Structure formats: C-alpha cells, structure tokens
Amino acid sequence: MSTTTIREIREIIREEPVMHPRILEALRSGPLTVPEIAEAIGSPTDEVLFWVMGMRRYGKIREVKDPTDDGYFRYEATNWAVPA
C-alpha cells in the first residue's frame, strides 16, 4: 500500500465532520442512495461512501428497507440526527 493512498483516506476522514451536515441537508428531501447523495453535495461517490458508513455506524442515518432496482440502498436521516 502506498503512502499516497493512506494520505488520501486520512483527508477523506478529516473532512467527515464538515460533510455530515451537508449530507443531512441533502436527505431532507427524502431517502437517497450514495450516488444520489454524492451528486447532491458535489463530492465523489467513493468519498461519500466513507462518510455515509460513518454516519450509519453512529446512528445519524439508516438504510431504507428495500434496495433500488440497481441494488443500491437508500439512506434517511434518523430522528436523532434531525434538529427540531
């Protein structure tokens, strides 16, 4: 594994706190797939996947039950993550 790959992953993870509010804002309109979230916030899909999985792990978003016809799961904000 090259040090460039490690640095890139660190940069992606470093941006996570900044990206969570943007992702939650995109989800206000309803559940979205990772590619749809990426398009909505203008970030690469592979980076959005890191952020979405982190948000899922910490209970900020959850999967909607059934995948799309393309096999993607849609994600929605949990009540815990949405400010009143």
Stockholm file with secondary structure:
# STOCKHOLM 1.0

chainA/1-84         MSTTTIREIREIIREEPVMHPRILEALRSGPLTVPEIAEAIGSPTDEVLFWVMGMRRYGKIREVKDPTDDGYFRYEATNWAVPA
#=GR chainA/1-84 SS CCHHHHHHHHHHHHTHHHHHHHHHHHHTTSCBCHHHHHHHHTCCHHHHHHHHHHHHHTTSEEECSSCCTTSCCCEEECTTTSCC
#=GC SS_cons        CCHHHHHHHHHHHHTHHHHHHHHHHHHTTSCBCHHHHHHHHTCCHHHHHHHHHHHHHTTSEEECSSCCTTSCCCEEECTTTSCC
//
